[in-house]
Amino acid sequence: MSALTVAIASDHGGIELRKSLVQLLETLGITYQEFGPETPESVDYPELAFTVSKKVTSGEVNRGILICGTGVGMSIAANKVPGIRCALVGDTFTAHATREHNDSNVIALGARVVGSGLASDIVKVWLNAEYEGGRHANRIDQITAFEREHL
Ligand code: RB5
């Protein structure tokens, strides 16, 4: 896992969860870049989602973690960036399945939905799981082809 590098961001709704996941990344020895506010004044999530997503698509980091109140806004914004496959995850089954099947490179979490214990388990599972390829590759290729044609 130590070869992984991560960009992590939250809006104002996810500061505490972001800090707790940054602590997790430090414990795991994972290099990270952190974005987002330090104080609870309202900020807009799209720019933060784009910043992290572009870090992933540029290859500067391998994976992205995005946190807002529900995770929904972050996931919608991240999935507008070509090459991003962002999964909104609230359980550990989806956390590994979305790596194995969707090769998700960004995960979105809802700080008002999951507690820090579950979020920590989700992130650990997601960081450790591997893309299976095989029958899933053709489906990912279809998404990539659509992006190339339409975006
Ligand atoms: C902010 O109030 C909230 O809209 C945001 O954190 C997120 O839940 C959006 O999807």
Backbone and ligand atoms as CSV (ligand in chain L), in Angstrom:
chain,resi,resn,atom,element,x,y,z
A,1,MET,N,N,0.819,-1.206,0.000
A,1,MET,CA,C,0.000,0.000,0.000
A,1,MET,C,C,0.861,1.267,0.000
A,2,SER,N,N,2.139,1.157,0.457
A,2,SER,CA,C,2.924,2.368,0.657
A,2,SER,C,C,3.282,3.067,-0.652
A,3,ALA,N,N,3.163,2.368,-1.810
A,3,ALA,CA,C,3.450,3.001,-3.100
A,3,ALA,C,C,2.334,3.948,-3.510
A,4,LEU,N,N,1.201,3.847,-2.871
A,4,LEU,CA,C,0.078,4.705,-3.229
A,4,LEU,C,C,0.334,6.144,-2.807
A,5,THR,N,N,-0.146,7.065,-3.648
A,5,THR,CA,C,-0.182,8.476,-3.258
A,5,THR,C,C,-1.610,8.955,-3.438
A,6,VAL,N,N,-2.027,9.856,-2.564
A,6,VAL,CA,C,-3.438,10.229,-2.491
A,6,VAL,C,C,-3.575,11.745,-2.421
A,7,ALA,N,N,-4.585,12.276,-3.124
A,7,ALA,CA,C,-5.014,13.660,-2.906
A,7,ALA,C,C,-6.355,13.601,-2.194
A,8,ILE,N,N,-6.509,14.389,-1.154
A,8,ILE,CA,C,-7.731,14.359,-0.350
A,8,ILE,C,C,-8.242,15.789,-0.182
A,9,ALA,N,N,-9.557,15.952,-0.302
A,9,ALA,CA,C,-10.149,17.281,-0.120
A,9,ALA,C,C,-11.531,17.150,0.490
A,10,SER,N,N,-11.936,18.214,1.158
A,10,SER,CA,C,-13.314,18.293,1.637
A,10,SER,C,C,-13.806,19.726,1.479
A,11,ASP,N,N,-15.124,19.864,1.523
A,11,ASP,CA,C,-15.679,21.203,1.703
A,11,ASP,C,C,-15.849,21.421,3.207
A,12,HIS,N,N,-16.571,22.488,3.573
A,12,HIS,CA,C,-16.747,22.812,4.999
A,12,HIS,C,C,-17.489,21.708,5.755
A,13,GLY,N,N,-18.351,20.970,5.027
A,13,GLY,CA,C,-19.137,19.914,5.677
A,13,GLY,C,C,-18.315,18.685,6.031
A,14,GLY,N,N,-17.077,18.615,5.531
A,14,GLY,CA,C,-16.296,17.385,5.722
A,14,GLY,C,C,-14.957,17.587,6.384
A,15,ILE,N,N,-14.767,18.748,7.018
A,15,ILE,CA,C,-13.434,19.044,7.575
A,15,ILE,C,C,-13.007,18.002,8.604
A,16,GLU,N,N,-13.891,17.700,9.537
A,16,GLU,CA,C,-13.493,16.769,10.615
A,16,GLU,C,C,-13.189,15.387,10.072
A,17,LEU,N,N,-14.019,14.920,9.148
A,17,LEU,CA,C,-13.758,13.591,8.572
A,17,LEU,C,C,-12.471,13.617,7.747
A,18,ARG,N,N,-12.247,14.707,7.040
A,18,ARG,CA,C,-10.994,14.826,6.264
A,18,ARG,C,C,-9.789,14.719,7.191
A,19,LYS,N,N,-9.845,15.420,8.302
A,19,LYS,CA,C,-8.715,15.401,9.243
A,19,LYS,C,C,-8.509,13.982,9.791
A,20,SER,N,N,-9.617,13.312,10.070
A,20,SER,CA,C,-9.477,11.956,10.619
A,20,SER,C,C,-8.915,10.999,9.566
A,21,LEU,N,N,-9.272,11.202,8.283
A,21,LEU,CA,C,-8.727,10.335,7.231
A,21,LEU,C,C,-7.281,10.687,6.900
A,22,VAL,N,N,-6.922,11.937,7.052
A,22,VAL,CA,C,-5.517,12.323,6.886
A,22,VAL,C,C,-4.671,11.617,7.953
A,23,GLN,N,N,-5.218,11.564,9.158
A,23,GLN,CA,C,-4.530,10.838,10.239
A,23,GLN,C,C,-4.342,9.375,9.867
A,24,LEU,N,N,-5.380,8.802,9.270
A,24,LEU,CA,C,-5.294,7.405,8.817
A,24,LEU,C,C,-4.192,7.255,7.764
A,25,LEU,N,N,-4.156,8.156,6.795
A,25,LEU,CA,C,-3.139,8.071,5.738
A,25,LEU,C,C,-1.746,8.162,6.345
A,26,GLU,N,N,-1.601,9.019,7.337
A,26,GLU,CA,C,-0.288,9.137,8.006
A,26,GLU,C,C,0.066,7.837,8.708
A,27,THR,N,N,-0.907,7.246,9.395
A,27,THR,CA,C,-0.672,5.972,10.094
A,27,THR,C,C,-0.285,4.873,9.105
A,28,LEU,N,N,-0.896,4.908,7.925
A,28,LEU,CA,C,-0.613,3.888,6.911
A,28,LEU,C,C,0.669,4.184,6.138
A,29,GLY,N,N,1.245,5.352,6.370
A,29,GLY,CA,C,2.485,5.721,5.669
A,29,GLY,C,C,2.252,6.095,4.220
A,30,ILE,N,N,1.061,6.579,3.904
A,30,ILE,CA,C,0.728,6.947,2.531
A,30,ILE,C,C,0.969,8.443,2.329
A,31,THR,N,N,1.708,8.774,1.266
A,31,THR,CA,C,1.964,10.171,0.935
A,31,THR,C,C,0.681,10.802,0.425
A,32,TYR,N,N,0.384,12.017,0.898
A,32,TYR,CA,C,-0.875,12.645,0.494
A,32,TYR,C,C,-0.695,14.138,0.262
A,33,GLN,N,N,-1.613,14.677,-0.526
A,33,GLN,CA,C,-1.763,16.125,-0.669
A,33,GLN,C,C,-3.159,16.459,-0.159
A,34,GLU,N,N,-3.250,17.496,0.664
A,34,GLU,CA,C,-4.530,17.820,1.308
A,34,GLU,C,C,-5.032,19.184,0.834
A,35,PHE,N,N,-6.313,19.231,0.507
A,35,PHE,CA,C,-6.945,20.479,0.059
A,35,PHE,C,C,-8.238,20.684,0.818
A,36,GLY,N,N,-8.615,21.952,0.963
A,36,GLY,CA,C,-9.888,22.240,1.613
A,36,GLY,C,C,-9.703,23.158,2.789
A,37,PRO,N,N,-10.818,23.643,3.292
A,37,PRO,CA,C,-10.752,24.675,4.329
A,37,PRO,C,C,-10.309,24.140,5.689
A,38,GLU,N,N,-9.770,25.054,6.483
A,38,GLU,CA,C,-9.411,24.738,7.869
A,38,GLU,C,C,-10.500,25.216,8.815
A,39,THR,N,N,-11.318,26.140,8.336
A,39,THR,CA,C,-12.369,26.724,9.179
A,39,THR,C,C,-13.734,26.465,8.547
A,40,PRO,N,N,-14.814,26.498,9.354
A,40,PRO,CA,C,-16.109,26.023,8.854
A,40,PRO,C,C,-16.903,26.959,7.944
A,41,GLU,N,N,-16.276,28.066,7.485
A,41,GLU,CA,C,-17.006,28.931,6.550
A,41,GLU,C,C,-17.333,28.139,5.281
A,42,SER,N,N,-18.487,28.438,4.721
A,42,SER,CA,C,-18.957,27.697,3.556
A,42,SER,C,C,-18.037,27.883,2.342
A,43,VAL,N,N,-17.677,26.775,1.709
A,43,VAL,CA,C,-16.918,26.815,0.447
A,43,VAL,C,C,-17.649,25.935,-0.566
A,44,ASP,N,N,-17.396,26.167,-1.844
A,44,ASP,CA,C,-18.058,25.393,-2.891
A,44,ASP,C,C,-17.238,24.141,-3.219
A,45,TYR,N,N,-17.933,23.001,-3.257
A,45,TYR,CA,C,-17.226,21.728,-3.467
A,45,TYR,C,C,-16.682,21.497,-4.889
A,46,PRO,N,N,-17.295,22.086,-5.974
A,46,PRO,CA,C,-16.831,21.667,-7.303
A,46,PRO,C,C,-15.335,21.907,-7.546
A,47,GLU,N,N,-14.844,23.095,-7.179
A,47,GLU,CA,C,-13.433,23.390,-7.457
A,47,GLU,C,C,-12.511,22.413,-6.739
A,48,LEU,N,N,-12.890,22.028,-5.523
A,48,LEU,CA,C,-12.074,21.070,-4.754
A,48,LEU,C,C,-12.106,19.697,-5.411
A,49,ALA,N,N,-13.267,19.313,-5.914
A,49,ALA,CA,C,-13.371,18.024,-6.618
A,49,ALA,C,C,-12.524,18.039,-7.887
A,50,PHE,N,N,-12.544,19.182,-8.602
A,50,PHE,CA,C,-11.753,19.269,-9.838
A,50,PHE,C,C,-10.252,19.245,-9.520
A,51,THR,N,N,-9.862,19.923,-8.456
A,51,THR,CA,C,-8.435,19.956,-8.081
A,51,THR,C,C,-7.916,18.553,-7.821
A,52,VAL,N,N,-8.641,17.799,-6.990
A,52,VAL,CA,C,-8.202,16.432,-6.664
A,52,VAL,C,C,-8.253,15.542,-7.910
A,53,SER,N,N,-9.311,15.691,-8.695
A,53,SER,CA,C,-9.461,14.839,-9.881
A,53,SER,C,C,-8.324,15.071,-10.863
A,54,LYS,N,N,-7.937,16.339,-11.042
A,54,LYS,CA,C,-6.856,16.633,-11.979
A,54,LYS,C,C,-5.503,16.138,-11.460
A,55,LYS,N,N,-5.360,16.091,-10.148
A,55,LYS,CA,C,-4.136,15.491,-9.578
A,55,LYS,C,C,-4.060,14.012,-9.961
A,56,VAL,N,N,-5.217,13.361,-9.992
A,56,VAL,CA,C,-5.263,11.933,-10.337
A,56,VAL,C,C,-5.026,11.752,-11.832
A,57,THR,N,N,-5.739,12.501,-12.670
A,57,THR,CA,C,-5.605,12.274,-14.119
A,57,THR,C,C,-4.236,12.704,-14.640
A,58,SER,N,N,-3.593,13.644,-13.945
A,58,SER,CA,C,-2.245,14.057,-14.374
A,58,SER,C,C,-1.186,13.042,-13.936
A,59,GLY,N,N,-1.560,12.128,-13.044
A,59,GLY,CA,C,-0.605,11.129,-12.569
A,59,GLY,C,C,0.210,11.600,-11.386
A,60,GLU,N,N,-0.106,12.816,-10.904
A,60,GLU,CA,C,0.645,13.331,-9.748
A,60,GLU,C,C,0.388,12.467,-8.509
A,61,VAL,N,N,-0.834,11.954,-8.400
A,61,VAL,CA,C,-1.175,10.987,-7.345
A,61,VAL,C,C,-1.930,9.828,-8.006
A,62,ASN,N,N,-2.022,8.702,-7.281
A,62,ASN,CA,C,-2.739,7.531,-7.825
A,62,ASN,C,C,-4.242,7.601,-7.596
A,63,ARG,N,N,-4.615,8.135,-6.420
A,63,ARG,CA,C,-6.027,8.071,-6.024
A,63,ARG,C,C,-6.474,9.374,-5.375
A,64,GLY,N,N,-7.801,9.580,-5.379
A,64,GLY,CA,C,-8.377,10.751,-4.740
A,64,GLY,C,C,-9.454,10.381,-3.741
A,65,ILE,N,N,-9.544,11.168,-2.690
A,65,ILE,CA,C,-10.593,11.008,-1.675
A,65,ILE,C,C,-11.283,12.360,-1.519
A,66,LEU,N,N,-12.616,12.364,-1.683
A,66,LEU,CA,C,-13.397,13.603,-1.632
A,66,LEU,C,C,-14.492,13.477,-0.595
A,67,ILE,N,N,-14.667,14.516,0.197
A,67,ILE,CA,C,-15.659,14.477,1.269
A,67,ILE,C,C,-16.488,15.758,1.229
A,68,CYS,N,N,-17.797,15.589,1.212
A,68,CYS,CA,C,-18.690,16.728,1.456
A,68,CYS,C,C,-19.792,16.217,2.388
A,69,GLY,N,N,-20.868,16.963,2.528
A,69,GLY,CA,C,-21.893,16.530,3.476
A,69,GLY,C,C,-22.469,15.174,3.138
A,70,THR,N,N,-22.837,15.015,1.883
A,70,THR,CA,C,-23.414,13.741,1.432
A,70,THR,C,C,-22.462,12.911,0.589
A,71,GLY,N,N,-21.446,13.540,0.042
A,71,GLY,CA,C,-20.571,12.899,-0.941
A,71,GLY,C,C,-21.112,13.032,-2.360
A,72,VAL,N,N,-22.374,13.428,-2.483
A,72,VAL,CA,C,-23.010,13.439,-3.807
A,72,VAL,C,C,-22.445,14.546,-4.694
A,73,GLY,N,N,-22.388,15.771,-4.163
A,73,GLY,CA,C,-21.884,16.884,-4.979
A,73,GLY,C,C,-20.462,16.626,-5.448
A,74,MET,N,N,-19.618,16.169,-4.544
A,74,MET,CA,C,-18.227,15.865,-4.897
A,74,MET,C,C,-18.170,14.799,-5.985
A,75,SER,N,N,-18.996,13.760,-5.857
A,75,SER,CA,C,-18.928,12.660,-6.832
A,75,SER,C,C,-19.430,13.122,-8.196
A,76,ILE,N,N,-20.480,13.943,-8.213
A,76,ILE,CA,C,-20.982,14.451,-9.499
A,76,ILE,C,C,-19.899,15.285,-10.183
A,77,ALA,N,N,-19.283,16.193,-9.416
A,77,ALA,CA,C,-18.253,17.073,-9.997
A,77,ALA,C,C,-17.047,16.256,-10.470
A,78,ALA,N,N,-16.580,15.329,-9.652
A,78,ALA,CA,C,-15.390,14.543,-10.014
A,78,ALA,C,C,-15.628,13.747,-11.295
A,79,ASN,N,N,-16.836,13.226,-11.444
A,79,ASN,CA,C,-17.114,12.387,-12.618
A,79,ASN,C,C,-17.267,13.194,-13.906
A,80,LYS,N,N,-17.216,14.522,-13.806
A,80,LYS,CA,C,-17.184,15.358,-15.013
A,80,LYS,C,C,-15.771,15.462,-15.587
A,81,VAL,N,N,-14.771,15.052,-14.819
A,81,VAL,CA,C,-13.384,15.153,-15.275
A,81,VAL,C,C,-13.042,13.887,-16.053
A,82,PRO,N,N,-12.723,14.015,-17.349
A,82,PRO,CA,C,-12.418,12.828,-18.147
A,82,PRO,C,C,-11.317,11.984,-17.510
A,83,GLY,N,N,-11.560,10.692,-17.419
A,83,GLY,CA,C,-10.582,9.781,-16.826
A,83,GLY,C,C,-10.865,9.471,-15.374
A,84,ILE,N,N,-11.790,10.235,-14.775
A,84,ILE,CA,C,-12.133,9.969,-13.373
A,84,ILE,C,C,-13.307,9.003,-13.304
A,85,ARG,N,N,-13.133,7.992,-12.473
A,85,ARG,CA,C,-14.224,7.077,-12.121
A,85,ARG,C,C,-14.386,7.184,-10.608
A,86,CYS,N,N,-15.311,8.072,-10.220
A,86,CYS,CA,C,-15.507,8.354,-8.799
A,86,CYS,C,C,-16.700,7.573,-8.276
A,87,ALA,N,N,-16.501,6.858,-7.187
A,87,ALA,CA,C,-17.568,6.078,-6.559
A,87,ALA,C,C,-17.962,6.709,-5.231
A,88,LEU,N,N,-19.255,6.939,-5.092
A,88,LEU,CA,C,-19.798,7.398,-3.803
A,88,LEU,C,C,-20.052,6.152,-2.961
A,89,VAL,N,N,-19.348,6.036,-1.849
A,89,VAL,CA,C,-19.348,4.777,-1.101
A,89,VAL,C,C,-19.750,5.007,0.360
A,90,GLY,N,N,-20.629,4.106,0.836
A,90,GLY,CA,C,-21.055,4.178,2.234
A,90,GLY,C,C,-20.983,2.847,2.940
A,91,ASP,N,N,-20.318,1.849,2.309
A,91,ASP,CA,C,-20.197,0.518,2.928
A,91,ASP,C,C,-18.940,-0.156,2.397
A,92,THR,N,N,-18.440,-1.133,3.134
A,92,THR,CA,C,-17.156,-1.746,2.757
A,92,THR,C,C,-17.292,-2.698,1.567
A,93,PHE,N,N,-18.483,-3.276,1.354
A,93,PHE,CA,C,-18.650,-4.151,0.183
A,93,PHE,C,C,-18.449,-3.333,-1.099
A,94,THR,N,N,-19.150,-2.188,-1.166
A,94,THR,CA,C,-19.011,-1.336,-2.351
A,94,THR,C,C,-17.573,-0.838,-2.482
A,95,ALA,N,N,-16.929,-0.595,-1.349
A,95,ALA,CA,C,-15.550,-0.082,-1.377
A,95,ALA,C,C,-14.629,-1.029,-2.145
A,96,HIS,N,N,-14.727,-2.339,-1.888
A,96,HIS,CA,C,-13.824,-3.222,-2.648
A,96,HIS,C,C,-14.385,-3.550,-4.020
A,97,ALA,N,N,-15.724,-3.659,-4.120
A,97,ALA,CA,C,-16.310,-4.006,-5.426
A,97,ALA,C,C,-16.041,-2.908,-6.460
A,98,THR,N,N,-16.071,-1.655,-6.035
A,98,THR,CA,C,-15.860,-0.586,-7.019
A,98,THR,C,C,-14.408,-0.492,-7.477
A,99,ARG,N,N,-13.485,-0.966,-6.681
A,99,ARG,CA,C,-12.100,-1.091,-7.165
A,99,ARG,C,C,-12.005,-2.289,-8.114
A,100,GLU,N,N,-12.557,-3.412,-7.696
A,100,GLU,CA,C,-12.416,-4.653,-8.475
A,100,GLU,C,C,-13.129,-4.555,-9.817
A,101,HIS,N,N,-14.295,-3.928,-9.836
A,101,HIS,CA,C,-15.122,-3.925,-11.053
A,101,HIS,C,C,-15.007,-2.631,-11.853
A,102,ASN,N,N,-14.963,-1.502,-11.162
A,102,ASN,CA,C,-15.009,-0.202,-11.859
A,102,ASN,C,C,-13.649,0.474,-11.961
A,103,ASP,N,N,-12.641,-0.099,-11.335
A,103,ASP,CA,C,-11.322,0.541,-11.287
A,103,ASP,C,C,-11.459,2.001,-10.842
A,104,SER,N,N,-12.286,2.225,-9.823
A,104,SER,CA,C,-12.510,3.600,-9.360
A,104,SER,C,C,-11.191,4.200,-8.885
A,105,ASN,N,N,-10.950,5.441,-9.334
A,105,ASN,CA,C,-9.699,6.107,-8.932
A,105,ASN,C,C,-9.948,7.241,-7.943
A,106,VAL,N,N,-11.223,7.529,-7.703
A,106,VAL,CA,C,-11.591,8.511,-6.677
A,106,VAL,C,C,-12.757,7.942,-5.882
A,107,ILE,N,N,-12.750,8.212,-4.590
A,107,ILE,CA,C,-13.859,7.795,-3.734
A,107,ILE,C,C,-14.461,9.065,-3.118
A,108,ALA,N,N,-15.801,9.079,-3.025
A,108,ALA,CA,C,-16.483,10.192,-2.364
A,108,ALA,C,C,-17.205,9.655,-1.136
A,109,LEU,N,N,-17.131,10.425,-0.071
A,109,LEU,CA,C,-17.747,10.024,1.195
A,109,LEU,C,C,-18.615,11.167,1.719
A,110,GLY,N,N,-19.704,10.807,2.374
A,110,GLY,CA,C,-20.585,11.796,2.975
A,110,GLY,C,C,-20.328,11.901,4.465
A,111,ALA,N,N,-19.810,13.054,4.883
A,111,ALA,CA,C,-19.466,13.218,6.302
A,111,ALA,C,C,-20.700,13.246,7.197
A,112,ARG,N,N,-21.867,13.580,6.594
A,112,ARG,CA,C,-23.093,13.568,7.384
A,112,ARG,C,C,-23.806,12.227,7.269
A,113,VAL,N,N,-23.168,11.287,6.591
A,113,VAL,CA,C,-23.789,9.981,6.338
A,113,VAL,C,C,-23.033,8.860,7.063
A,114,VAL,N,N,-21.712,8.870,6.934
A,114,VAL,CA,C,-20.904,7.821,7.570
A,114,VAL,C,C,-20.088,8.418,8.724
A,115,GLY,N,N,-19.925,7.662,9.768
A,115,GLY,CA,C,-19.078,8.067,10.883
A,115,GLY,C,C,-17.609,7.850,10.542
A,116,SER,N,N,-16.731,8.351,11.393
A,116,SER,CA,C,-15.301,8.268,11.076
A,116,SER,C,C,-14.781,6.832,11.119
A,117,GLY,N,N,-15.378,5.976,11.968
A,117,GLY,CA,C,-14.931,4.581,12.028
A,117,GLY,C,C,-15.234,3.850,10.735
A,118,LEU,N,N,-16.469,3.981,10.264
A,118,LEU,CA,C,-16.842,3.325,9.006
A,118,LEU,C,C,-16.063,3.926,7.836
A,119,ALA,N,N,-15.932,5.240,7.815
A,119,ALA,CA,C,-15.190,5.894,6.725
A,119,ALA,C,C,-13.751,5.385,6.678
A,120,SER,N,N,-13.155,5.205,7.838
A,120,SER,CA,C,-11.784,4.710,7.904
A,120,SER,C,C,-11.697,3.282,7.337
A,121,ASP,N,N,-12.651,2.427,7.706
A,121,ASP,CA,C,-12.676,1.058,7.163
A,121,ASP,C,C,-12.873,1.078,5.654
A,122,ILE,N,N,-13.791,1.930,5.193
A,122,ILE,CA,C,-14.063,2.033,3.754
A,122,ILE,C,C,-12.787,2.420,3.007
A,123,VAL,N,N,-12.096,3.428,3.506
A,123,VAL,CA,C,-10.885,3.904,2.822
A,123,VAL,C,C,-9.799,2.834,2.828
A,124,LYS,N,N,-9.622,2.142,3.949
A,124,LYS,CA,C,-8.599,1.082,3.998
A,124,LYS,C,C,-8.911,-0.017,2.990
A,125,VAL,N,N,-10.159,-0.451,2.966
A,125,VAL,CA,C,-10.572,-1.501,2.027
A,125,VAL,C,C,-10.374,-1.030,0.591
A,126,TRP,N,N,-10.798,0.196,0.317
A,126,TRP,CA,C,-10.717,0.739,-1.044
A,126,TRP,C,C,-9.258,0.894,-1.499
A,127,LEU,N,N,-8.397,1.347,-0.601
A,127,LEU,CA,C,-6.989,1.524,-0.976
A,127,LEU,C,C,-6.302,0.187,-1.243
A,128,ASN,N,N,-6.737,-0.851,-0.547
A,128,ASN,CA,C,-6.088,-2.162,-0.683
A,128,ASN,C,C,-6.615,-2.994,-1.838
A,129,ALA,N,N,-7.837,-2.730,-2.276
A,129,ALA,CA,C,-8.453,-3.593,-3.293
A,129,ALA,C,C,-7.857,-3.318,-4.672
A,130,GLU,N,N,-7.793,-4.369,-5.480
A,130,GLU,CA,C,-7.198,-4.279,-6.817
A,130,GLU,C,C,-8.257,-4.439,-7.899
A,131,TYR,N,N,-8.086,-3.724,-8.977
A,131,TYR,CA,C,-8.947,-3.872,-10.160
A,131,TYR,C,C,-8.747,-5.269,-10.754
A,132,GLU,N,N,-9.868,-5.936,-11.074
A,132,GLU,CA,C,-9.794,-7.317,-11.568
A,132,GLU,C,C,-9.590,-7.417,-13.071
A,133,GLY,N,N,-9.901,-6.347,-13.807
A,133,GLY,CA,C,-9.783,-6.429,-15.274
A,133,GLY,C,C,-10.748,-7.467,-15.825
A,134,GLY,N,N,-10.270,-8.283,-16.771
A,134,GLY,CA,C,-11.097,-9.358,-17.331
A,134,GLY,C,C,-12.374,-8.827,-17.944
A,135,ARG,N,N,-13.501,-9.387,-17.518
A,135,ARG,CA,C,-14.787,-9.009,-18.121
A,135,ARG,C,C,-15.149,-7.545,-17.856
A,136,HIS,N,N,-14.509,-6.954,-16.856
A,136,HIS,CA,C,-14.822,-5.556,-16.536
A,136,HIS,C,C,-14.118,-4.570,-17.468
A,137,ALA,N,N,-13.045,-5.016,-18.097
A,137,ALA,CA,C,-12.222,-4.099,-18.899
A,137,ALA,C,C,-13.004,-3.531,-20.080
A,138,ASN,N,N,-13.798,-4.375,-20.721
A,138,ASN,CA,C,-14.580,-3.926,-21.868
A,138,ASN,C,C,-15.562,-2.826,-21.469
A,139,ARG,N,N,-16.092,-2.922,-20.248
A,139,ARG,CA,C,-17.063,-1.920,-19.773
A,139,ARG,C,C,-16.366,-0.586,-19.488
A,140,ILE,N,N,-15.194,-0.689,-18.884
A,140,ILE,CA,C,-14.422,0.543,-18.634
A,140,ILE,C,C,-14.033,1.182,-19.969
A,141,ASP,N,N,-13.658,0.326,-20.933
A,141,ASP,CA,C,-13.288,0.837,-22.259
A,141,ASP,C,C,-14.451,1.591,-22.891
A,142,GLN,N,N,-15.672,1.099,-22.683
A,142,GLN,CA,C,-16.855,1.774,-23.252
A,142,GLN,C,C,-17.029,3.167,-22.636
A,143,ILE,N,N,-16.771,3.285,-21.343
A,143,ILE,CA,C,-16.877,4.589,-20.677
A,143,ILE,C,C,-15.807,5.533,-21.215
A,144,THR,N,N,-14.584,5.008,-21.341
A,144,THR,CA,C,-13.475,5.822,-21.855
A,144,THR,C,C,-13.744,6.270,-23.285
A,145,ALA,N,N,-14.288,5.369,-24.093
A,145,ALA,CA,C,-14.595,5.710,-25.494
A,145,ALA,C,C,-15.670,6.786,-25.549
A,146,PHE,N,N,-16.661,6.688,-24.673
A,146,PHE,CA,C,-17.729,7.702,-24.634
A,146,PHE,C,C,-17.141,9.065,-24.270
A,147,GLU,N,N,-16.248,9.055,-23.288
A,147,GLU,CA,C,-15.602,10.315,-22.881
A,147,GLU,C,C,-14.856,10.927,-24.059
A,148,ARG,N,N,-14.120,10.092,-24.783
A,148,ARG,CA,C,-13.311,10.614,-25.901
A,148,ARG,C,C,-14.204,11.210,-26.974
A,149,GLU,N,N,-15.382,10.601,-27.166
A,149,GLU,CA,C,-16.290,11.030,-28.227
A,149,GLU,C,C,-17.084,12.286,-27.840
A,150,HIS,N,N,-17.449,12.385,-26.579
A,150,HIS,CA,C,-18.432,13.406,-26.177
A,150,HIS,C,C,-17.881,14.514,-25.297
A,151,LEU,N,N,-16.739,14.342,-24.656
A,151,LEU,CA,C,-16.305,15.361,-23.697
A,151,LEU,C,C,-15.137,16.197,-24.231
L,1,RB5,C1,C,-22.999,21.788,1.692
L,1,RB5,O1,O,-24.035,22.352,2.408
L,1,RB5,C2,C,-23.482,20.497,1.033
L,1,RB5,O2,O,-24.359,20.816,0.006
L,1,RB5,C3,C,-22.311,19.723,0.504
L,1,RB5,O3,O,-21.451,19.430,1.559
L,1,RB5,C4,C,-22.630,18.399,-0.156
L,1,RB5,O4,O,-23.416,17.594,0.656
L,1,RB5,C5,C,-23.155,18.482,-1.519
L,1,RB5,O5,O,-23.434,17.470,-2.163
